[in-house]
Amino acid sequence: MYPTRRAPTAPLRGPAVGALAGALAVAAHGVGGGGVPDSAALTLLLVTCGGVGAMTTHLPARFHGSLALVASLGLGQLAAHAALTLTAHPNSAGPDVPMLAAHAVATMVCALLIASAERLYGPLVHVWCLVLRGEPQPISTAAQPHISSHHTNPVDALLRASISRRGPPVRV
């Protein structure tokens, strides 16, 4: 069997999925009525989203489509919600409808952000490589300008050049 290759955007996708899943899960949790998490919830959320990001980074290249992106973000949102509810309100049966809607919207926003960043990744890296590893361009040696020996004083030459030679219109 062939070894699985990672996609070229894997170093970008994994941390982005982890960070955005955590940040938007906190925002969606607060909008959905979950409140502001305490330090224990944030610590558990950090570990959970780090694991989701690491798993997403090490997915093979064939799993880097838009469906896999939404699935990994959905998993990240579910894991983040579980981490937030374990410490904040452990006796709740499940998320209510506004919180589910907020997590779903957060998942779609994250998917759009990461897909846009991946689309820009190739051209940006290409330009960056050209700038950093570009071949040195030859410097053209321009011919030295002709300096007239007629005006030896530079102030005199400047004054002569600034005098206008145009006069009033000639009457016919």
Secondary structure, DSSP 8 states (H G I E B T S, - for coil): -----B-TTHHHHHHHHHHHHHHHHHHHHHHTT-----HHHHHHHHHHHHHHHHHHHTSBGGG-SHHHHHHHHHHHHHHHHHHHHHHH-TT--S--HHHHHHHHHHHHHHHHHHHHHHHHHHHHHHHHHHHHH---------------SS--SHHHHHHHHHS---------
